[in-house]
C-alpha cells in the first residue's frame, strides 16, 4: 500500500576489518581509528641479517672475550707428576731415589775393609779346590768313568767363578758408625744391610785365624740378644779392630743405662 511507511532497514553487519576513514588534512584521526592507507609512508624493509652490521671502532664481536693481560694470566702448570710436593706432605717415594739398602741420611761415612782379605779368601778357596781336584782326579784315574772327568771340569769352573765373586764381595763390605747404631753392609748376589743399635749389644769380641794373622787382619763380631741380628766386620787391622771393639763396648754400656 502506498500509505504504508517505508520499512526500516535491518541491522547492518559491520565489515571486518573496518575500512579506515580518511581524516581531513591537518586533523588527527580519533583514538582507535585506523589510519588510511598511504598516510604513514612506505613500510620499512626487513633488515638483512646475512651481512652483519659494521662494528664501531673498539667494539668486540658478540661472544668474544678479551684476552687477560700478561700480568693477570694464569701461570702455566707443569705436566702431571711434575708438581713439587707441598710443604709438610708425606712422600711415599724413597727420598732422593734411594733404595731399601741405602740408609738415611746420605752423609753416612762408609769405611771399607782391607783388600788383603781377598788373599785370605783366595787361599781358602784354593785349598778347597785343590782337595776337590785331588778326589775327582783319583777317582777318574782308578775308574776311568767320564763322570769323574766332568766333575774335574766343574770343580775348575767353580774355582774360577768363586775367585771372581770373592774379589767383588770383599770390595762390597763396609761399615759405618752413627750416633745410635752401627751399619754393616755386605753381599754380592744378595745385598744385605744390618743395623745394630748400640743399646742392644751384649758383648763384642775380636777374632783372628792363622791366615788372618799372617796378613795382619782381625774380625770384630757383634753379639745381640737375637742371634739373627749378629753382625761382623772382617778384614780390619788390629789397631782398628781394637778401637772399634772398645768404642762399641762403651757406647753399648751408655745406651743400655739410658733405657
C-alpha positions as CSV (number, residue, x, y, z in Angstrom):
1,X,0.0,0.0,0.0
2,X,1.2,3.4,-0.9
3,X,0.2,4.8,2.5
4,X,2.4,2.4,4.5
5,X,5.6,3.8,6.0
6,X,8.7,2.6,4.4
7,X,10.2,-0.4,6.0
8,X,13.2,0.4,8.2
9,X,16.3,-1.2,7.1
10,X,17.6,-4.1,9.1
11,X,20.8,-4.1,11.2
12,X,23.8,-3.6,9.1
13,X,26.5,-6.1,9.9
14,X,29.9,-4.4,10.2
15,X,32.6,-5.5,7.9
16,X,36.0,-6.8,9.2
17,X,38.4,-5.4,9.1
18,X,36.8,-2.0,9.2
19,X,37.6,0.4,6.5
20,X,39.7,3.2,7.8
21,X,38.2,6.6,7.3
22,X,40.2,9.3,5.8
23,X,40.7,12.2,8.1
24,X,40.8,15.7,6.7
25,X,44.3,17.2,6.1
26,X,45.7,18.6,9.3
27,X,43.2,16.7,11.5
28,X,44.4,13.8,13.6
29,X,42.2,10.7,13.5
30,X,40.2,9.9,16.6
31,X,41.7,7.4,19.0
32,X,41.2,3.9,18.0
33,X,40.7,4.7,14.3
34,X,42.9,3.1,11.7
35,X,45.0,5.4,9.6
36,X,44.2,5.5,5.9
37,X,46.5,3.5,3.7
38,X,49.4,5.6,2.4
39,X,49.2,8.2,5.1
40,X,52.1,6.8,7.2
41,X,54.5,6.4,4.4
42,X,56.0,3.2,3.0
43,X,56.5,0.3,5.3
44,X,60.2,-0.2,6.5
45,X,62.0,-3.0,4.8
46,X,63.1,-6.1,6.9
47,X,66.8,-5.9,7.9
48,X,69.2,-8.1,6.0
49,X,70.7,-10.5,8.6
50,X,73.0,-12.2,6.1
51,X,75.5,-9.3,6.2
52,X,76.4,-8.2,9.8
53,X,76.3,-4.6,10.5
54,X,79.8,-2.9,10.8
55,X,81.0,-2.6,14.4
56,X,82.1,0.7,15.8
57,X,85.8,1.3,16.5
58,X,87.0,-0.5,19.6
59,X,83.9,-2.8,19.9
60,X,84.3,-6.6,20.1
61,X,82.1,-9.1,18.2
62,X,79.4,-10.9,20.2
63,X,80.7,-13.9,22.2
64,X,84.3,-12.8,22.1
65,X,86.1,-12.5,25.5
66,X,89.1,-10.2,25.7
67,X,92.4,-11.9,26.5
68,X,93.7,-11.3,30.0
69,X,96.6,-9.0,30.5
70,X,100.1,-10.6,30.7
71,X,100.3,-9.9,34.5
72,X,96.8,-11.4,35.0
73,X,97.2,-14.7,33.1
74,X,97.2,-18.0,35.0
75,X,100.7,-19.5,35.3
76,X,101.5,-22.4,33.0
77,X,101.1,-25.7,35.0
78,X,103.7,-28.5,34.5
79,X,102.7,-31.9,33.4
80,X,101.0,-34.3,35.9
81,X,103.5,-35.9,38.1
82,X,106.0,-33.0,37.9
83,X,104.3,-30.8,40.6
84,X,106.6,-30.2,43.6
85,X,105.3,-31.7,46.9
86,X,103.5,-29.4,49.2
87,X,105.4,-28.4,52.4
88,X,104.8,-31.0,55.1
89,X,103.3,-33.6,52.7
90,X,104.3,-37.2,53.3
91,X,106.1,-38.6,50.3
92,X,105.7,-42.3,49.6
93,X,108.8,-42.5,47.3
94,X,112.2,-43.1,48.6
95,X,113.9,-39.7,49.3
96,X,116.5,-38.9,46.7
97,X,115.7,-42.1,44.8
98,X,117.4,-44.2,47.5
99,X,116.6,-47.9,47.7
100,X,115.9,-50.0,50.8
101,X,119.7,-50.7,51.2
102,X,120.6,-47.0,51.3
103,X,120.4,-45.6,54.9
104,X,119.4,-42.1,55.8
105,X,121.0,-39.6,55.8
106,X,123.1,-39.7,52.6
107,X,126.1,-38.4,54.6
108,X,126.9,-41.8,56.2
109,X,130.7,-42.2,56.2
110,X,131.2,-45.8,54.9
111,X,134.5,-47.4,55.9
112,X,135.9,-50.1,53.6
113,X,137.7,-53.2,54.9
114,X,141.2,-54.2,53.9
115,X,141.7,-55.7,50.5
116,X,144.2,-58.1,52.0
117,X,141.1,-60.1,52.9
118,X,140.9,-61.1,49.2
119,X,144.2,-63.1,49.5
120,X,142.9,-64.8,52.7
121,X,139.7,-65.9,51.0
122,X,141.6,-66.9,47.8
123,X,143.9,-69.1,49.8
124,X,141.0,-70.7,51.5
125,X,139.3,-71.3,48.1
126,X,142.5,-72.7,46.7
127,X,142.7,-75.3,49.5
128,X,139.1,-76.3,48.9
129,X,139.5,-76.5,45.1
130,X,142.7,-78.5,45.5
131,X,141.0,-81.1,47.7
132,X,138.2,-81.4,45.2
133,X,140.5,-81.8,42.3
134,X,142.6,-84.5,44.1
135,X,139.5,-86.5,45.0
136,X,137.9,-86.3,41.5
137,X,141.2,-86.9,39.7
138,X,142.0,-90.0,41.8
139,X,138.5,-91.4,41.1
140,X,138.9,-90.7,37.4
141,X,142.3,-92.4,37.3
142,X,141.1,-95.6,39.0
143,X,137.7,-95.9,37.4
144,X,138.1,-94.1,34.1
145,X,134.5,-93.1,34.1
146,X,133.6,-89.9,32.2
147,X,131.6,-88.6,35.2
148,X,134.8,-88.0,37.1
149,X,136.2,-86.1,34.2
150,X,133.0,-83.9,34.2
151,X,133.5,-83.4,38.0
152,X,137.0,-82.2,37.5
153,X,135.8,-79.6,34.9
154,X,133.0,-78.5,37.3
155,X,135.5,-78.0,40.1
156,X,137.7,-75.8,37.9
157,X,134.7,-73.8,36.8
158,X,133.6,-73.4,40.3
159,X,137.0,-72.2,41.4
160,X,137.2,-69.5,38.7
161,X,133.7,-68.3,39.4
162,X,134.3,-68.2,43.1
163,X,137.5,-66.3,42.8
164,X,135.8,-63.6,40.8
165,X,133.0,-63.5,43.4
166,X,135.4,-63.2,46.3
167,X,137.1,-60.1,44.8
168,X,133.8,-58.3,44.3
169,X,132.3,-59.5,47.6
170,X,135.3,-58.2,49.7
171,X,135.0,-54.8,48.0
172,X,131.3,-54.7,48.8
173,X,131.9,-54.9,52.6
174,X,131.6,-51.7,54.6
175,X,130.7,-50.4,57.9
176,X,129.6,-47.0,59.3
177,X,129.3,-45.7,62.8
178,X,126.3,-43.5,63.6
179,X,125.2,-41.8,66.8
180,X,123.0,-44.6,68.0
181,X,123.8,-47.7,65.8
182,X,126.3,-49.4,63.7
183,X,125.7,-50.1,60.0
184,X,127.2,-53.1,58.2
185,X,126.6,-53.9,54.5
186,X,127.8,-56.9,52.6
187,X,126.8,-59.4,50.0
188,X,127.1,-59.7,46.2
189,X,124.2,-61.5,44.7
190,X,122.1,-60.9,47.8
191,X,122.8,-57.5,49.3
192,X,122.3,-57.1,53.0
193,X,122.3,-54.1,55.3
194,X,122.4,-54.8,59.1
195,X,121.7,-52.0,61.6
196,X,122.7,-52.9,65.1
197,X,121.7,-50.4,67.8
198,X,124.3,-49.9,70.5
199,X,121.8,-50.4,73.2
200,X,121.1,-54.0,72.0
201,X,124.7,-55.1,72.0
202,X,125.5,-57.7,74.7
203,X,129.2,-58.1,74.0
204,X,131.8,-57.6,71.3
205,X,134.7,-59.9,70.6
206,X,137.7,-59.9,68.2
207,X,138.9,-63.0,66.4
208,X,141.8,-63.7,64.1
209,X,142.6,-67.1,62.4
210,X,146.0,-68.3,61.2
211,X,145.6,-66.8,57.7
212,X,144.2,-63.6,59.1
213,X,147.2,-63.2,61.5
214,X,149.5,-63.9,58.6
215,X,148.1,-60.9,56.7
216,X,147.7,-58.8,59.9
217,X,143.9,-58.8,59.9
218,X,141.2,-59.4,62.5
219,X,137.4,-59.7,62.7
220,X,135.1,-57.8,65.0
221,X,132.0,-59.8,66.0
222,X,128.9,-58.1,67.5
223,X,126.5,-60.2,69.6
224,X,123.0,-59.1,70.5
225,X,120.0,-60.7,72.2
226,X,118.8,-62.1,68.8
227,X,121.2,-64.3,67.0
228,X,119.8,-63.4,63.6
229,X,120.8,-59.7,64.2
230,X,124.5,-60.5,64.8
231,X,126.9,-58.7,62.6
232,X,130.6,-59.0,62.0
233,X,133.2,-56.8,60.3
234,X,136.1,-58.8,58.9
235,X,139.3,-57.6,57.3
236,X,140.2,-55.0,59.9
237,X,143.7,-54.1,61.0
238,X,144.4,-55.0,64.7
239,X,144.5,-51.3,65.8
240,X,141.2,-50.5,64.1
241,X,139.7,-53.7,65.4
242,X,140.7,-52.8,69.0
243,X,139.4,-49.2,68.6
244,X,136.1,-50.4,67.2
245,X,135.7,-53.0,69.9
246,X,136.3,-50.5,72.7
247,X,134.1,-47.8,71.2
248,X,131.2,-50.2,70.6
249,X,131.5,-51.6,74.1
250,X,131.5,-48.1,75.7
251,X,128.6,-46.9,73.6
252,X,126.6,-50.1,74.4
253,X,127.0,-49.5,78.1
254,X,126.0,-45.9,77.8
255,X,122.9,-46.6,75.7
256,X,121.9,-49.5,77.9
257,X,122.0,-47.3,81.0
258,X,119.7,-44.8,79.3
259,X,116.9,-47.3,78.6
